[in-house]
């Protein structure tokens, strides 16, 4: 694998991705000349440009400066989300410039610091963000590559030094097998990405393979995860949250470690899944050696991650919540959290399915998780890297929900252009918008329109 030690120029294909942009920021901070391509202009690419990173938005190899094509000093990083037929990627492969996948670069960096890696099909972004926050606020010299934008810092890259690396260990494309973790956490192992793995057994085996990277090191797992390691949980484990009380929209709890009990912890995020995430992050930080009293002070100040149960509007007349959930288990967690916060109010959910294959593989699970809401609208499936699959549409998902005995009062498929009118027509105070595709753009539009109407 190519070392970046003598590389001066790094070109990112897909630089606007949440994982790629954090790496671009890291290398830029390290003094490398960084540039890249992305398909669309976003708030994240604009931030990168403001920070001095050149980005262009047309797939045109000839427009790339020649220094990034110099085989002696240049390096290309790409994300698997980029089609292999993309012109720039194909031309770079012909040029002889060394090329690495994003995961390979992360793997290289993980060898230079003590690596704290968070894996799992759900919760790894929030857990790694909490862990990064805990270490940063506790004075640890750390570098974090987060899979989401931290609300407090408005960035997915956090750096106060290079003693420790915090990173999401992504199971997609077996990326996490490139890492060299010293302490790892696994939040969940619910099947996903079956378009990549083929079957559940192969998917689960990859997590066991990841755990195998921790030989003689520290593996910490959520209580439901069926891999041997230090268990943490709300109900069982070496690390356990006890005496849990909800007050003022926050969780108050005591932390039990073995037979020892540490009192008066507080976390502001709603949802028991987030309490589990916080517990895993605390365990990883404690296993690394951070003082528990410092962690207690740090946890209460964690403000969350964008698009993870994020309040876009929170007034007496309207509550609009934005969440990245794209798997039935995650939708269940969102429902539990919103029902816990608003037990006696109707909830309208607008969901954009992500990937035809995921919708096909978990069709029945999606039906049951979505049917819990009082009112429901589905947007068309966001294809991402996929081509359509015959018989797999939002209309099919909608019809299956409509056939249930216990179903939402409203179940419909909605065009993006009709979202605002639909929300106003439903006249429901609590609105949750869910999905991992481009629904985030629609949420911004809806937020602006609703706030304008309130003025």
N, C-alpha and C positions, 0 to 999 in steps of 0.2 A: 504494500500500500504506500502511495506517495506521501512523503512528509511535507508539511507546509513550511518547514523551517526556512528554506531558501526561496519560498514563493513571495513575490511582492504584489502581484495583481490577481484578484480572485473575482470570477464572474459567476453569478448565480442565475440559473434558469428556473424561473418560478419564484423570484425573490420576494414577492408579496405574500407568500404563504406564511402562516403563523410560525412554523418551525424554521423555515428558511430565513425569515427576516431577523429572528433572534441571532442566528449564526452570522448573518451579514453584519449585524451590529457588533457582535463580539470581535470579528476579524477587523472591522473598521477601527474599533477601539485599540486593537493590537498593532495598529499602524499600517495595515495592508491597504492597498488601493482597491476599493470594492465597487462593483457595478453589477447591473443585472437586467434581466428581462422579466416582464409579467404581461399577462393578457389584458388586464384592465387596471385603470387608475382607481385606487382605494385610499381611504384615510391612512392606512398603514404605509402604502407606497409613498404617499405625500410626506409622511413623517420621515421616512428613510431619505427622501430627497432633501428635506430640510436639514437633515443631519450630515449632508455632504456626500451621499451615495447616488451616483448617476443611474437612472433607470430609463429604459425606453419600452415602448408598448407595441411595436410591430416586429414580427418574426423575420428579421432581416440581418443576416450574418454580416453583410457588407457594411452595416452602419456601426458595428462594434469596433472600438478603437484597436489599432494593431497591437498595442502593448498586451492586450488580453489574449492575443493569439500567439505570443512568443512562448515557445515550448520550454524555454529555460527559466522563465520567471512567472508564468501564468498557470492558473488552476481553475477548472470549471467544477461547480457544484450544481447538481440537479436533483429535483424531487421526482419520485416515481409517478406523481400525478401528471407529469408532462408526458404527452404521447411520444412514443419512440420515433415516430415519423416527423417530429417537429424539425423544421429546417435548420435552426441554429444548432440544436443538439446533434443532428446528423453531420453538419459541416465541421463541428468541433471534433467529432469522432474521426473524421477524415484528416484533420489537421495535425494530430499527434499531441495536442495539448492534453495533459493528464486530466482525467475526469473522475469525480467521486460522487456517489450518492450522498444525500444529506446524512443518512444514518452512518455512513463510513466516516464522515467528518466528525460527527458527534463521538463516534468510537475512538477516534484519535485523541480528541480533546479529553475524553474520560480517562485516558491513561496518564494525563498530566496533573490531575488533582484527585483528591479523595472523592469518589463518585457516589452520590446518593441518588438512586434511580427509583422512580415510581411507575409501576406497571399496573395494568388492569383495564378491562373493557369499559368500565364506568368509573368516574371520579378521579382519574389520574391528573387531569388538568387542575382541578380544585385542590387536590391533595398536594401536588408539587408546588402550587402557588402558596398554599398555607405554609408548607415546609420552608420555601424560600423566604417568605415573610418572617417566620419565626427565627431563622438563622440571621437574617439581615438585622432585625430589630434587637437581637441578642448580641450583636457585635462580632459575629463570626465573619471572617474574610471569605466571602463566597461569590460564586458566579452562577446565575440561574438562567436556564433556557426554558421558558414557560410556554405552554401550548395555548395560552390565552392572555389577554391584556389585564394586568393587575389594576384594579380600580384606583388604588391609592397612588400608584406611580405612573399610570397611563402608559405602560410599556410591557412587553413580553420578555424583556432582557433586564436583569438586575445584577449589578456587580459592585462589590465592596472589597474584592480581593480574589485570590486564586488558590486558597487553601482547599476549598470545597466546591464541588460542582453539583448543582441540583438539576435534574433532567427528567423529562417524561420518557419512559421506556415504552416506545410505541410497538404494539404487536402487529400493526399493518405491515405486510410484506416482510415479516420476521425481522423488522428493523432493530428491535432491542437486542438481538443476538450479536450486534456489533459492539455493544458496550462492555466496559470493564468495571462493573459495580463493586463497591466495597460494602455498602448497605443498600438493600433494596426492599421496597414495599410492594405488595400486590393487593389492590383494592377489590377486584372482582374477576371472575373467570367465565362470565356468561358468554355463550357462543356469539361470535360476530365474524364479519369478513369471510363468510363461507364461500364467497366467490374466489377468494385467494386460497383458502385451506381445503375446500372440498367437503369436509365433514367435521363433525364436532370433535371426534377422537383426535384427529390431526391437529385441530385448533388447540385443544387442551394440552396435547403433548408438547407443543411449542412453549407453553408457559412452564411446563416441567423442565424443558431444556433451558429456559431462561433462569429458573431457580438453580439449575446445575452450575451456572456461572458463579454462584456464591459459595463455592466449596471453601469451607473454613472461615467464611465471612458471615455477615448478619443478614438473614432474611426475615422480614416481618410481614405477616399476612392478616387480612381481615378474617373474622371468625368464620365466615361462610366459605372461604377459599380452601380447597381440598389439597393443599400442599403443606408439607411439614415446615414449620418455622415458628417464630415467636408470634403467638396469636394475640390479636387485639380485638375488642368488641364492646358492644353495649350490654351484652348478656354474658359473655365469657371471655377468657383469655388472661394472659399475664399482665397486659395493660387493659384496664376496664374503666369505662365511665359509669359512675354510680351516683345515686341521689340526684338524678336529673330533674330539673325544674325549668319550666318555660315561664319567663316573666319579662315583660317589656319587649317582646319580640325577639328575645335572646335565650340561648340555652345556658343555664347555670348548672355546674356539675362538679363532682369530686373525682379525682383521678386515683385509681387504685393500681399500684404496681406490685405484684406479688401480694405480700401481706401489708405493705405500706400504703397509707392513704394521704393524699395531698389535696387540700380543700380549696374551694372558691375559684374554680376556673369558669370562664365565661366566653361564649362564642356568639357572634351576632348573626351568623347565617341561619336561615330557616331550613328545616328538613332534617330528619334523622340520618339521611344519607350523608349530609354534610358534617354532622356530628361524628359519624364514623370516619369520614375523611380527615377531620381534625385530629381524631385520636391516633390514626395511623401516622400522621405527620409529627405529632408530639412524640410518639414512640421512636420514630427514626431520629429525631433531633436529640432525644435523651440517650439513645444508644450511641450516637456520635459523641456525646459528652457535654451537651449544653445544660447549663444550670436550670433547674425546674422553675425556680422563682422568676427568672428572666423570661422563660417561655410563657408563664402565666400572664405576665404583663404584656407580652407581645401578642398573644392570641386574641385578647379582647379588642385589639386595635385593627384586626384584619377586616378589610372592607369588602373583600370578595373579588371575583373575576368577571369581566364583562361577558355577557350572554350566559351566565350561570345564575339563574334566578335573580336577574338584574331588574330593579325597579326603574322603568323609563318614566312612568308617571305614578305618583302616589299622593292623591288628594282625596278629599271627602267625596267628590263626584266621580272620580275614575282612578282605577289602579290598572296599570299596564305593565306586565312582567314579561321579560325576554329570557328565553332559555334555549340552550344549544341541544337539548335532548333529541336523540335520533334513533334510539333503541327502545323497545317496549319497557325494559326495566328502568330506564332513565325517565320515561314518561310516567311510570308509576311513582317514581321518586318525586317528580314535579307535582303530581296530583296530591301525594301525601303532604308535601310541604305547603301547598296552597290551601288545602283543606284544613291543615293545622292552624294556619294563620287566619283563615276566614271560614270558620266552621258552619256558619248559618247563611252564607250568601251563595247565589248562583255564580258559576264560573263558566265563562266562554273560552274555549280553546281553539286556536287556529294552528294547524299543523301542516308542515311541508315534509312529506316523506323524502328520505335521502337514499338514493340508489334503488334501481329496479330490483337488483338481486337481494338486498336486505328486505325490501318490502315483500318479495316472494318468499324468502326463507322464514320470515316471522309474521306472515300475514295474520294468522289466528291470534298471535300474541298482541299484535297491533290493534286488532279489533277489540280485544278485551281491555287493553290499557286505555284506549281512546274513549271507549264507551262510558268510562267513569265520569266524564265531565258532563255538566248540565246542558251545554250547547256546544256544537262542534262544527267547524268548517275545515275542509281539507284543500290545500293547494295541490297543483299538479306535482308529480314526482320530480325531484331535482336529480338529473342524471349523473352529474359529476363526470367521472371517467367512462361511463357505461353507455351502451346503445339500448334502446327500448327492448323489453321482453314481452312477447305476445301474451295478452291476458293479464298483465300486471299493470294496473293503473289506479289512480286515486278513485276513479268512479267505481271500480270493483271493490276496493276497500270500503268505500262509502256504503255500497249496497249490502255488504256483509254486516256492517254495523246496524243498518236500518232493519235488518231481519231479526235482531236480538229482541227478546222479550223486554229486557231492561236496557233501554237505550236513551241517549240524550233527547231532549225535547226538540232540538233542531239538529239535523245531520245533513250537510250539503257539501258539494264541491264548489270551490270559489275561485274566480279569476283574480289575479293580483290587483288588477285595476279596480276591483269592486270592494276591496278590503275596508276602506274607510266607511263607505256607505253601509256595508253590512254591519260593521261594529256599531254604528250609530243606530241602525234599525233594530238591532238586538237589545239595545238599551240595558246592557249588563255592566255593572260597575267593575267587576273583576274580569280582566281579559288577560289570557296567557298566550303568547305566541312562541311556538316550539319548532325547532328544526335546525339542521346543520348546513343547509344549502345557502341560497341567496335571500332567504327570508329576513336575514339581518338588515338588508337594504330596505325591505318593505316596512320593517319595524321603525326604522328611522323616519320614513315618510309618514307613517301613521302617527308617531309621536308628535311630529311637527304639526300635523293637521289637527289633532285633538287638542294640543296645547293652544293652538291659534283659536280654536272654537271656544275654549274656556275663557279667553281674554275678553 
